């Protein structure tokens, strides 16, 4: 296994992601950012594995509850 990260990942001008947990595996574990920082993907490679856990928040994550807020 590798280092676990609780970071936000940002590709400036493109997209940002905030997985619940992410991993850098094998030799790439040395590249893992520390802490809960915002990682610029122009400067650091993306993680090998990113996991988002959704239960009751899945509709929020998909934007499906937005219609209820507009009413």
Secondary structure as UniProt FT lines:
FT   STRAND          3..5
FT   STRAND          8..11
FT   TURN            12..14
FT   STRAND          15..17
FT   STRAND          21..24
FT   HELIX           26..31
FT   TURN            35..36
FT   STRAND          38..40
FT   TURN            41..43
FT   STRAND          49..51
FT   TURN            56..57
FT   HELIX           58..62
FT   TURN            63..65
FT   HELIX           66..70
//
